[in-house]
Amino acid sequence: MATTTGTTTGTERYEGFTAEERAAMKDHARERKKAAARRGASREEKEAAAERDVLAKIAELPEADRVLAEKVHALVRTVAPDLTPRLWYGMPAYARDGKVLCHFQSAQKFGTRYATLGFSDLAALDDGSLWPASYALKELTPADERRVAALIEKAAG
């Protein structure tokens, strides 16, 4: 999401990444360094450390986002326990074989009015020639939780 501004001629000029985008890239770089530092560890140790990182990140979120992220985390761990929690651009994500399948983005991260549950192209959510790849989350009622659980289960195949 690069920002642009129109000039008096109506053309757009690239101004670079937003502060939020730069912060997300820095988070991603830190995540890669942590992963590299764990190269000698066993798979179980890496996964346990990655889950601790995700839980710590969730704990840092503002209350509204934290509650949603905790629910999403619990749903993923319940309906798709084979997915591995990890941080992705500073947000909780869930991967298979190292590739992110779905992720949570807090509303605070980019100053939006709702959090997002997003799915990558690896998610098995295909429905004809058009389907949603992300969902806005403002709260999770029990009915919403069932719907999100079904989405995660379907996405994980």
C-alpha positions as CSV (number, residue, x, y, z in Angstrom):
1,M,0.0,0.0,0.0
2,A,2.1,2.9,-1.2
3,T,0.8,6.4,-0.9
4,T,0.5,8.7,-3.8
5,T,-0.6,12.3,-4.2
6,G,-2.1,14.0,-7.1
7,T,-0.3,17.0,-8.6
8,T,-1.8,20.0,-10.3
9,T,-1.6,18.1,-13.6
10,G,-3.6,15.2,-12.2
11,T,-0.7,12.7,-12.3
12,E,0.3,10.8,-9.2
13,R,3.7,10.9,-7.5
14,Y,5.1,8.1,-5.4
15,E,5.9,9.3,-1.8
16,G,7.1,6.0,-0.4
17,F,5.7,3.7,2.3
18,T,3.6,4.8,5.1
19,A,4.9,4.7,8.7
20,E,2.7,1.7,9.3
21,E,4.0,-0.1,6.3
22,R,7.6,0.6,7.3
23,A,6.9,-0.7,10.8
24,A,5.4,-3.9,9.3
25,M,8.5,-4.4,7.2
26,K,10.8,-3.9,10.2
27,D,8.7,-6.4,12.1
28,H,9.1,-8.9,9.3
29,A,12.9,-8.4,9.2
30,R,13.0,-9.0,13.0
31,E,10.9,-12.2,12.5
32,R,13.3,-13.5,9.9
33,K,16.3,-12.8,12.2
34,K,14.7,-14.7,15.0
35,A,13.9,-17.6,12.7
36,A,17.5,-17.7,11.5
37,A,18.7,-17.7,15.1
38,R,16.6,-20.8,15.8
39,R,18.1,-22.8,12.8
40,G,19.9,-25.3,15.1
41,A,16.8,-26.0,17.2
42,S,14.5,-29.0,16.8
43,R,11.2,-28.6,15.0
44,E,9.4,-28.8,18.3
45,E,11.6,-26.1,19.9
46,K,11.1,-23.8,16.9
47,E,7.3,-24.3,16.9
48,A,7.1,-23.8,20.7
49,A,9.2,-20.6,20.4
50,A,7.0,-19.3,17.5
51,E,3.8,-19.9,19.5
52,R,5.3,-18.1,22.4
53,D,6.1,-15.2,20.1
54,V,2.5,-15.2,18.7
55,L,1.0,-15.3,22.2
56,A,3.3,-12.4,23.4
57,K,2.3,-10.3,20.4
58,I,-1.4,-11.0,21.0
59,A,-0.9,-9.9,24.7
60,E,0.6,-6.6,23.5
61,L,-2.5,-5.7,21.4
62,P,-5.0,-3.2,22.6
63,E,-7.9,-4.8,24.4
64,A,-10.4,-5.0,21.5
65,D,-7.9,-6.4,19.1
66,R,-6.4,-8.7,21.8
67,V,-9.8,-10.3,22.5
68,L,-10.4,-11.0,18.8
69,A,-6.8,-12.3,18.3
70,E,-7.1,-14.6,21.3
71,K,-10.4,-16.0,19.9
72,V,-8.9,-16.5,16.4
73,H,-5.9,-18.2,17.9
74,A,-8.0,-20.6,19.9
75,L,-10.1,-21.4,16.9
76,V,-7.1,-22.1,14.7
77,R,-5.5,-24.3,17.3
78,T,-8.8,-26.2,17.7
79,V,-10.0,-26.7,14.1
80,A,-6.6,-26.8,12.4
81,P,-4.0,-27.9,14.9
82,D,-1.6,-28.9,12.2
83,L,-1.1,-25.2,11.3
84,T,1.9,-23.6,12.9
85,P,1.5,-20.3,14.7
86,R,4.1,-17.7,13.7
87,L,4.5,-13.9,13.4
88,W,4.1,-12.4,9.9
89,Y,4.8,-8.7,9.5
90,G,4.3,-8.4,13.2
91,M,0.9,-10.0,13.4
92,P,-0.3,-13.5,14.3
93,A,-0.3,-15.9,11.4
94,Y,-0.7,-19.6,10.9
95,A,1.3,-21.6,8.4
96,R,1.7,-25.0,6.8
97,D,5.2,-26.1,5.8
98,G,6.4,-22.5,6.5
99,K,3.9,-20.8,4.2
100,V,1.2,-18.6,5.7
101,L,-2.3,-19.8,5.2
102,C,-4.2,-17.3,7.3
103,H,-3.4,-14.3,9.5
104,F,-4.9,-11.8,11.9
105,Q,-4.3,-8.1,11.4
106,S,-5.2,-5.8,14.3
107,A,-7.3,-2.6,13.6
108,Q,-4.6,-0.6,15.3
109,K,-1.8,-1.9,13.0
110,F,-2.9,0.3,10.1
111,G,-5.4,2.6,11.9
112,T,-8.5,0.9,10.4
113,R,-11.9,0.7,12.0
114,Y,-11.9,-3.1,12.1
115,A,-9.4,-6.0,12.5
116,T,-9.0,-8.5,9.6
117,L,-8.8,-12.2,9.2
118,G,-7.0,-12.8,6.0
119,F,-6.3,-15.9,3.9
120,S,-3.5,-16.5,1.4
121,D,-3.9,-18.1,-2.0
122,L,-3.0,-21.4,-0.3
123,A,-6.3,-21.4,1.5
124,A,-8.8,-23.8,0.1
125,L,-11.6,-21.3,0.0
126,D,-12.2,-21.3,-3.7
127,D,-15.9,-20.9,-4.5
128,G,-16.4,-20.6,-8.3
129,S,-14.6,-17.6,-9.8
130,L,-15.1,-15.2,-6.9
131,W,-14.7,-15.5,-3.1
132,P,-13.5,-13.4,-0.2
133,A,-9.9,-13.6,0.8
134,S,-10.2,-11.5,4.0
135,Y,-12.9,-10.8,6.5
136,A,-13.5,-7.7,8.7
137,L,-13.8,-8.5,12.4
138,K,-15.4,-6.1,14.9
139,E,-16.4,-8.7,17.4
140,L,-16.9,-12.5,17.5
141,T,-20.3,-13.6,18.6
142,P,-20.8,-17.4,19.1
143,A,-22.4,-17.5,15.6
144,D,-19.4,-15.6,14.2
145,E,-17.0,-18.0,15.9
146,R,-18.7,-20.9,14.3
147,R,-18.4,-19.2,10.9
148,V,-14.8,-18.3,11.4
149,A,-14.0,-21.9,12.6
150,A,-15.7,-23.3,9.4
151,L,-13.7,-20.9,7.3
152,I,-10.4,-21.9,8.9
153,E,-11.3,-25.6,8.7
154,K,-12.1,-25.2,5.0
155,A,-9.0,-23.1,4.3
156,A,-6.8,-25.7,5.9
157,G,-8.3,-28.4,3.7
